[in-house]
Structures are given as C-alpha cells and as structure tokens.
Amino acid sequence: MTSLEGGPARTPAPEVDPQPLGPTGPARRPLASPGFRLLFGGQAASVFGDRLVLVAMPFAVLSIDGAGAADVGLVLGAGALSIAAFILIGGVWADRLPRRATMLVSDSVRAVVQGVAAAFLLTGHASVLLLVVVQLLYGAADAFFRPAMLALLPELLDDDELQPANALLSLSSNVSMVLGPVVAGVLVATINAGGALAVDAATFVVSALTLAALRVRRPLQPPPRESFATELRAGWREVRSRGWVWSTILGFSAYHALVLPALFVLGPIVAEESRGGAAAWGVISAGFGVGAVVGSVAALRWKPPRPGFVIALCLLLASSQSAIVTTTWPTAVVAALEAVTGVMVALTFTIWETALQRHIPATAQARVSSFDYLGSLTLMPLGFVVMGPLAPAVGVQRLGVAATVVSALVCAAVLANRSLRRLT
C-alpha cells in the first residue's frame, strides 16, 4: 500500500508538506514499458494464486484428522502475525537492498514453502503444526515483498505512468478477487486443498521468473548504511513529518480495525439469519468485487487535482460498508451499495499508493510503506477477535453501525487535515 522518490531518508522534510512535483505531462501507458509488462504479468499470476489460497487454506486445515475451527484460526492467524512482526524489518531491508532482488528472494521462499505444504496435503501427511510453520515462513517472506513492490515502480516508470500502473495492478487483483474463489472451489472439490496451494506455488515461480528477467531503468542508490534502529527511526520521521501521511494511515487503521472485521464477521451472520445463507453473501461479495474492478478501471485515466481530498472522502464513504451489510435491506440493494463502496476502495488505494510514490523520497519509500501496512495488519486481527464476542452483547446491527460511525468520524478528522487537502 505505499512507495517512492527523493532524497536521503534520514533528513526529515521541512514543513513543505506536501512536496509538489509540478504539473505532469500527458498520460502514458505503463504497459509500453518492457519492465512493467514483466512485473504486471508476474503479479497478475501471483495475486491470482493468493486468492486461491484465501479460500483453500481453511479447507486444507479441516482436511487434517482431528482439526477444527480453532486450528483454522491458528493457521490463518500465524500468517497475519508473522507479516505484522516482520513488516518493519522488511521495509528497512527493502530500502537497503535492490528492490527487485528483495522481491525475487521473497517469491522464491514462498514458492518453496507453499510447494512443501501442497506436497504434504496431496499425500495426506500434513499436520496443523506443519501448516502453522509454513504460514509463519510465508508471512515473513511476504513482509519483505510488500514494501519493496511499491517502491520498485518508480524505478521502472516515469512519474505520469505511476497511477495507471497502480490501477492496472489493482485491476488484476480485483479481477482475481472475483474469479479466484470460483477456481479455488473447483480445485478443492476435484483434487483437494493441496491442489490450490500447488497452483499458488507455481504462480510464485512465474513471478520470480519475470523478476529475474526484469531490468530496472533507475535502480536505487541507497545512502551509506547505518544501524537498523537508526534507519527505522529515519523512516518514521518521514511519516510523522508529513501530516498527509500519518493522518491517512490513521484513517486506514480505523477502517481495518473496525469496518473490515465487522464486514467479514457480521455480514455473514446477517446473510445466514435474514437473507437465506451463503448464496446471498456471495452475491453481496461479488457486488463489491465488481465495484472494485470499475474503480480500478476509472483510476486508469482519472487523475484528481486534489488526490488527498479524494483519498479521505472515498475512505469515509467506504466506511459505510459495515452498516450496509448489517441492514435488513434486500440483498440486491445491499449488493448494489457494496459495489459503490468497491469503487471507493479501489480509488482510495490506487491514488494513495501513487501519492506515496510521487512524494516520498526514493530511499525511504519501503520504510514508509511498511509503517502504512503495520497500521492495518496489527489492528485488523484484533478487530476480528473482539467483533464476535461483542455481537451478542451489543446487537449485530448496532455493532455494524457503530463500526461505521467511529471509522467515519476518524476519516472526517483526516479530511480536515490541511496538509492532506493540499496534496497535489
């Protein structure tokens, strides 16, 4: 969720916040760049594999003799906690090392660990402990990939190509969000969950091969290396010296801590009790996915003159998701409203990532990105933990509305930040 350009990371920006780059030229097509074509192809494959695993992993755990719902939570939680534990480390190292090489190593590690898990599942020798270890290793490798990925794009593309490139990457992810569960269901039913993990491992190989063939146009020249703690503090200074950065991260944190846990915990409960079950929830989820695809397509060409205002406003509107899915409105109405929020979410993250890539010094982009991820990754699991027990005590609909209201209030405060509104 973040990235890239400028001077040494250890020098905090003066109170020229944001740092305008001046007018950009006519929009270019990032797919005209051989390097981006390789990156896009590899990431389209890899993200599709990730979507398969989101569906298949719970079934992988449940296919083990004696495993139950608690074991599913343990395995999934291991991956999330590992990413959160290593994301700041990954950000520092992605600013120290060539980003392409960092991503290549991460892909290689994830291909191996997913391949091992697939082999054990396909042969019937998997255990919960094995899958926990796999998820811990997978999450650690993923924590190095994410910050490096965002910071790599400005090394491949010109400034006016960044938003279309981010939109294309978002588009491939959102299309996979619609298609991946369908393919995963077929694989789990015909082979078993190990088949989906094997496909995911293969997609990491594809991504690694594209990265190996990729040539960086403007490779990062990192400053002299200092201690890990010094470089981490320098990254934090880049965040806190820019009001538009830390305030937006605060808004993202509220959204991930409140709205998304309410959405994924309470939404299915209402679908089961009032809408006829999983089919209705599938329609609602598909509505969001279609909206996200539309938002990504819109971001290919629309470049708002005040991106900071658009980021905060779209996130505020997206906060309505938890209130929407907990209403008793007809499923078609809820799905249509979720499609609108899907557009908002796709625009928010595409424009946000582009802003980071344009205004953050190149030598600090991965570290700023890692703080961005940390705000979301650490709070969302906590939201999942408390949302379930609160639902019976507070009431599902009241809790969904409360999550929306609190997140919206935070986003409204973010929108009031002058630095964010002045971002160009």
Secondary structure, 3 states (H helix, E strand, C coil): CCCCCCCCCCCCCCCCCCCCCCCCCCCCCHHHCHHHHHHHHHHHHHHHHHHHHHHHHHHHHHCCCCCCHHHHHHHHHHHHHHHHHHHHHHHHHHHHCCHHHHHHHHHHHHHHHHHHHHHHHHCCCCCHHHHHHHHHHHHHHHHHHHHHHHHHHHHHCCHHHHHHHHHHHHHHHHHHHHHHHHHHHHHHHHCCHHHHHHHHHHHHHHHHHHHHHCCCCCCCCCCCCCCHHHHHHHHHHHHHCCHHHHHHHHHHHHHHHHHHHHHHHHHHHHHHHHCCCHHHHHHHHHHHHHHHHHHHHHHCCCCCCCHHHHHHHHHHHHCCHHHHHCCCCCHHHHHHHHHHHHHHHHHHHHHHHHHHHHHCCHHHHHHHHHHHHHHHHCHHHHHHHHHHHHHHHHCHHHHHHHHHHHHHHHHHHHHCCHHHHCCC
